[in-house]
Amino acid sequence: MRTLICFAGLGGVLSQLNVGAQEIGAVDAEVDFSGIYAVGVYTGVPTRVEEPDVYPFTEEGASTQSAYDRFTLDPRQLDDCVGDPVPELLWSANPMEIVQEDGRILMRFEENDTSRPIIMNGTPPSEEQPLTRLGYSIGHWEGDVLVIETTHMVSGVIFGSDGYPISREARITERYWREPGENNLQVEILVDDSFNYTDTVRLGRQWIWSPDEQVRPWGCFSLGPRDSEPDIEGLARMLEEL
């Protein structure tokens, strides 16, 4: 594995990526990941993202990655306020809050005011389940490890800047756990997408426990396509409304 610094504020090398699976069961009353987590620029801890040395592309995946141009294919080039999809959202450099509720877990990302619901021990998606930016996420506990499986995502990329593709048939599996005596969350992310990759793509990151941080309103307003001339009058009106 090589270590990729993701954004100016991502950081901490994951000390462990492989967690032994335990028997799936009900939530342990003592397992509670609720709270606010942040990274690098907020915590002073140099967090890093773990990714493969070589991505196991299929012929189609290699061709798609080679042709990727974020300035024409990334929808955020047309609208600054388009939120990050899964799995790109998982690399956010801004604070994130976990709220554990009856029957679900809510992940609140400061970035674009995104709320991502995780249905706990829920039913699989139906054949009519629509494709969305966040996909359809089901979670369960394996001992004290939170496992989330997400499908029905719109096609996109793993990292916005690198163009590693995912198809609409992709499955994302996330595993969250704490090392003994720590409150930080270790994260392993598995991308299964046989259209673009010949094997599972394994990645990882760390969220730093940050109880003094806040998930603040994003307050985004769009200036329109980034390659267009700015509407000065419209911009002035938007600034007056802030």
NORLIN-V927055 format. One record per run of one state. SS is the DSSP state (h for helix, s for strand, l for the rest). FROM is the first residue (numbers start at 1). TO is the last residue. If there is no record, write none. Layout:
ss-><SS,SS>
from-><FROM,FROM>
to-><TO,TO>
This chain:
ss-><l,s,l,s,l,s,l,s,l,h,l,s,l,s,l,s,l,h,l,h,l,h,l,h,l,s,l,s,l,h,s,l,s,l,s,l,s,l,s,l,s,l,s,l,s,l,s,l,s,l,s,l,h,l>
from-><1,2,5,12,13,24,26,35,39,40,44,47,48,49,52,57,58,59,68,70,74,75,78,88,92,96,102,104,110,111,114,121,132,133,136,143,145,152,153,154,156,158,165,167,171,178,185,193,197,198,201,210,232,242>
to-><1,4,11,12,23,25,34,38,39,43,46,47,48,51,56,57,58,67,69,73,74,77,87,91,95,101,103,109,110,113,120,131,132,135,142,144,151,152,153,155,157,164,166,170,177,184,192,196,197,200,209,231,241,242>
